[in-house]
Amino acid sequence: MSQPTMNGNKAPHVPMKNLVGFLLSLILTFAALGLGLAHVMSFGMVMFIILILAVLQIVVQLYFFMHFTESDGPRYHIIGLAIAVFFVICIIGGSIWAMTFNSQAL
């Protein structure tokens, strides 16, 4: 709760949940960047750890910013998440397909 100040105005409210989410997002992003730039592990291990960091980033975004736990019914969450996963699979699969078969078109 905000406390009244000397002149009677309320002190500004700090959105702690958003601040924590923002800081976690920054930490996860810079951890992935540092891991990629450091060249201290094999390529496969770096990709695996970056994949784990990406999944954690998705969880942070859903919980802190998309208010995944604050809505009425879980049905809407599941449908929305399923559509998002479908779009991600289509985009990644289409990109890999285009990069793989692009050399044959030339």
Buried (B, 14 or more C-beta within 10 A) or exposed (E): EEEEEEEEEEEEEEEEEEEEBBEBBEBBEEBBEEBEEEEEEEEEEBEEBBEEBEEBBBEBBBBBEBEBEEEEEEEEBEEBEEEEEEEEEEEEEEEEEEEEEEEEEE
